[in-house]
């Protein structure tokens, strides 16, 4: 991995977690910017769903944004593997959501994130997390 690829991937990861925090305020726009809009993207989120393709993934992000969960989640203990055009991160997501219907709920789940280089930029193509009971469908 070149230093430039490592730096660009870390920026893409930071962009995803900033987009997740924006989502908690009800703004799904930043999430649209960090994801690939391809038909092969996947989302296995904390609600227990399994979405394939950008149209399905975008629908779930819009639905989650509408919840306005509040709070903040940050990655910790991240492991990064980077290939020529694909990269994967494994980490914990820790923080809290403040508007869950049951007050503030701590978040501490595992996550795997997949990225692909598209037109020279790292875009998210997959996100897989543990379940959060307050989001389970």
KOLSE-339849 format. One line per 8 residues: number of its first residue (from 1); their letters; for each residue x, y, z of N, C-alpha, C, O. Coordinates in steps of 0.2 Angstrom, whole numbers. Layout:
NUM) a) X Y Z X Y Z X Y Z X Y Z | ...
//
This chain:
1) xxxxxxxx) 4 -6 0 0 0 0 4 6 0 9 7 4 | 3 11 -5 7 17 -5 5 22 1 -1 21 3 | 9 26 3 7 31 8 1 35 6 -3 37 10 | 0 37 -1 -5 40 -4 -12 36 -3 -17 39 -1 | -11 30 -5 -17 25 -4 -20 25 3 -26 25 5 | -15 24 8 -16 24 15 -20 30 17 -25 30 21 | -17 36 15 -20 42 18 -27 43 15 -31 45 18 | -28 41 8 -34 42 5 -39 38 8 -45 39 9
9) xxxxxxxx) -37 31 10 -42 27 13 -44 29 20 -50 29 22 | -39 31 24 -41 34 30 -46 40 30 -50 41 34 | -45 44 25 -50 50 24 -56 47 22 -61 50 24 | -57 42 18 -63 39 16 -67 36 22 -73 37 23 | -63 33 27 -66 30 33 -68 35 37 -74 35 40 | -64 41 38 -66 46 42 -73 50 39 -77 52 43 | -73 50 32 -79 53 29 -85 48 31 -91 51 31 | -84 42 31 -90 38 32 -93 39 39 -99 39 40
17) xxxxxxxx) -88 39 44 -90 40 51 -93 47 52 -98 48 56 | -91 52 49 -94 59 49 -101 59 46 -105 62 48 | -101 55 40 -108 54 37 -113 51 42 -119 52 42 | -110 46 45 -115 42 50 -117 47 56 -123 47 57 | -113 51 58 -115 56 63 -120 61 60 -125 63 64 | -119 63 54 -124 67 51 -130 64 50 -136 67 51 | -130 57 48 -136 54 48 -140 54 54 -146 54 54 | -137 54 60 -140 54 66 -144 60 68 -148 61 72
25) xxxxxxxx) -142 66 64 -146 72 64 -152 72 59 -155 77 59 | -152 67 55 -157 67 50 -155 69 43 -159 69 38 | -148 70 42 -145 72 35 -142 66 32 -137 64 34 | -145 63 27 -142 57 23 -138 59 18 -135 55 15 | -137 66 16 -133 68 11 -126 66 11 -124 63 6 | -123 67 16 -116 65 17 -115 57 15 -110 55 13 | -120 53 18 -119 46 17 -119 44 9 -116 40 7 | -124 48 5 -124 47 -2 -117 48 -5 -115 45 -10
33) xxxxxxxx) -113 53 -2 -107 55 -5 -102 50 -4 -97 50 -8 | -102 46 1 -96 42 3 -97 35 0 -92 31 -1 | -103 33 -2 -105 27 -5 -104 26 -12 -105 31 -16 | -102 21 -15 -103 19 -22 -110 18 -24 -114 16 -19 | -112 20 -29 -119 20 -31 -120 14 -36 -125 14 -40 | -116 9 -35 -116 3 -40 -121 -2 -37 -124 -2 -32 | -123 -7 -42 -128 -12 -41 -125 -18 -36 -129 -22 -34 | -119 -18 -35 -116 -23 -31 -114 -21 -24 -111 -25 -20
41) xxxxxxxx) -116 -15 -21 -115 -13 -14 -119 -17 -10 -125 -19 -12 | -117 -18 -4 -121 -22 1 -121 -18 8 -116 -15 10 | -127 -19 12 -127 -16 18 -131 -21 23 -136 -23 22 | -127 -23 28 -130 -28 33 -129 -24 39 -124 -25 43 | -134 -20 41 -133 -15 46 -136 -17 53 -138 -23 54 | -136 -13 58 -138 -15 65 -146 -16 65 -148 -18 71 | -149 -15 60 -157 -17 60 -158 -24 58 -164 -27 59 | -153 -28 56 -154 -35 54 -155 -36 47 -156 -42 45
49) xxxxxxxx) -156 -31 43 -157 -31 36 -151 -33 32 -146 -34 34 | -153 -35 25 -147 -37 20 -149 -34 14 -153 -37 10 | -147 -28 12 -148 -24 6 -143 -25 1 -137 -25 3 | -145 -26 -5 -140 -26 -11 -142 -21 -16 -148 -21 -18 | -137 -18 -18 -138 -13 -23 -139 -6 -20 -142 -5 -15 | -136 -1 -24 -137 6 -21 -144 8 -20 -145 12 -14 | -149 7 -24 -156 9 -23 -158 7 -16 -162 10 -12 | -157 0 -15 -159 -3 -8 -156 0 -2 -158 2 3
57) xxxxxxxx) -149 1 -3 -145 4 2 -147 11 4 -147 13 10 | -148 15 -1 -150 22 0 -156 22 3 -157 27 8 | -161 18 2 -168 18 5 -167 17 12 -170 20 16 | -163 12 14 -162 11 22 -158 17 25 -160 19 31 | -153 20 22 -150 26 25 -155 32 26 -155 35 31 | -160 33 21 -165 38 21 -169 36 27 -171 40 31 | -171 30 28 -176 28 33 -172 29 40 -175 31 45 | -166 27 41 -162 28 47 -161 36 48 -162 38 54
65) xxxxxxxx) -160 40 43 -160 47 44 -166 50 47 -166 54 52 | -172 47 45 -178 50 47 -179 48 55 -183 52 58 | -176 43 57 -176 42 65 -173 47 69 -175 48 75 | -168 51 66 -165 56 70 -163 54 77 -164 56 82 | -158 48 76 -156 45 83 -152 49 87 -151 48 93 | -149 54 85 -145 59 89 -138 55 91 -138 49 90 | -134 58 94 -128 55 97 -122 55 92 -122 59 87 | -117 51 93 -111 50 89 -108 43 90 -109 40 96
73) xxxxxxxx) -105 41 85 -102 34 85 -95 35 82 -95 38 76 | -90 32 85 -83 33 82 -80 26 81 -82 21 85 | -76 25 77 -72 18 76 -67 18 81 -64 23 83 | -65 12 83 -59 11 88 -56 4 86 -60 0 83 | -50 3 88 -46 -3 87 -47 -5 79 -48 -11 78 | -46 0 75 -46 -2 68 -40 -6 65 -35 -4 66 | -42 -11 61 -37 -14 57 -39 -13 50 -45 -13 47 | -34 -12 46 -34 -10 39 -30 -14 34 -25 -16 35
81) xxxxxxxx) -34 -17 29 -30 -21 24 -32 -17 17 -38 -16 15 | -27 -16 13 -28 -12 7 -25 -16 1 -19 -18 2 | -28 -17 -4 -26 -20 -10 -25 -15 -15 -26 -9 -14 | -25 -17 -22 -24 -12 -27 -31 -8 -28 -30 -1 -28 | -36 -11 -28 -43 -7 -29 -48 -9 -24 -53 -6 -24 | -46 -13 -19 -51 -15 -14 -47 -14 -7 -41 -15 -6 | -51 -12 -2 -49 -11 5 -54 -14 10 -60 -13 8 | -52 -16 15 -57 -18 21 -54 -15 27 -48 -15 29
89) xxxxxxxx) -59 -13 31 -57 -11 38 -62 -15 43 -67 -17 42 | -59 -17 49 -62 -21 54 -61 -17 60 -56 -15 62 | -67 -15 64 -66 -11 70 -72 -12 74 -77 -15 72 | -72 -8 80 -78 -8 84 -81 -1 83 -77 4 81 | -87 0 83 -91 6 83 -93 8 90 -97 4 93 | -91 13 93 -93 15 100 -95 22 101 -93 26 97 | -100 22 105 -103 29 106 -110 28 109 -111 24 113 | -115 33 107 -121 32 109 -126 35 104 -125 40 100
97) xxxxxxxx) -132 33 105 -138 36 102 -143 39 107 -144 36 112 | -145 45 106 -148 49 111 -156 49 111 -160 51 115 | -159 48 105 -166 48 103 -169 42 101 -171 41 95 | -168 37 105 -170 30 103 -177 28 105 -180 22 104 | -181 32 109 -187 31 111 -187 28 118 -192 28 122 | -181 26 120 -179 23 127 -174 28 130 -171 26 135 | -173 34 128 -168 38 130 -161 36 127 -161 34 121 | -156 38 130 -149 37 128 -147 30 128 -148 26 133
105) xxxxxxxx) -144 27 123 -142 20 122 -135 20 120 -133 23 115 | -131 16 124 -124 15 122 -123 10 116 -127 6 115 | -118 12 112 -117 8 106 -110 5 107 -105 9 108 | -109 -1 106 -103 -5 106 -104 -11 101 -105 -16 104 | -102 -10 95 -103 -16 90 -97 -17 86 -93 -12 85 | -97 -22 83 -91 -24 78 -94 -22 71 -100 -22 69 | -89 -20 67 -91 -18 60 -85 -19 55 -79 -19 57 | -87 -21 49 -83 -23 44 -85 -18 38 -91 -18 36
113) xxxxxxxx) -80 -14 35 -82 -9 30 -77 -11 24 -71 -13 24 | -81 -11 18 -77 -13 12 -77 -6 7 -82 -3 7 | -71 -5 4 -71 0 0 -68 -2 -7 -64 -7 -7 | -70 2 -12 -67 0 -19 -65 7 -22 -68 12 -21 | -59 7 -25 -57 13 -28 -61 14 -35 -60 10 -39 | -64 19 -35 -68 21 -41 -66 28 -44 -67 33 -40 | -64 28 -50 -61 35 -53 -56 38 -48 -56 44 -47 | -52 34 -45 -47 37 -41 -49 38 -34 -44 41 -30
121) xxxxxxxx) -55 37 -32 -57 39 -25 -60 32 -22 -63 28 -25 | -58 32 -15 -61 26 -11 -68 27 -10 -70 32 -6 | -73 23 -12 -80 23 -10 -82 17 -6 -79 11 -8 | -86 18 -2 -89 12 2 -93 7 -2 -97 10 -6 | -92 1 -2 -96 -4 -6 -99 -9 -1 -103 -13 -3 | -98 -9 5 -101 -14 10 -100 -11 17 -94 -9 19 | -105 -13 21 -105 -11 28 -108 -17 32 -114 -18 30 | -105 -20 37 -108 -25 40 -107 -24 48 -101 -24 50
129) xxxxxxxx) -112 -24 52 -112 -23 59 -116 -28 63 -120 -32 60 | -114 -29 69 -118 -32 74 -125 -29 74 -126 -23 72 | -130 -33 77 -136 -30 78 -137 -25 84 -133 -26 89 | -141 -20 84 -143 -16 89 -150 -17 91 -155 -16 87 | -152 -20 97 -159 -22 98 -164 -17 97 -170 -18 95 | -162 -10 98 -167 -5 97 -169 -3 90 -173 0 89 | -165 -6 86 -166 -5 78 -168 -11 75 -171 -11 69 | -168 -17 78 -170 -23 75 -177 -23 72 -182 -21 75
137) x) -178 -25 66 -184 -25 63 -189 -31 65 -194 -31 63
//
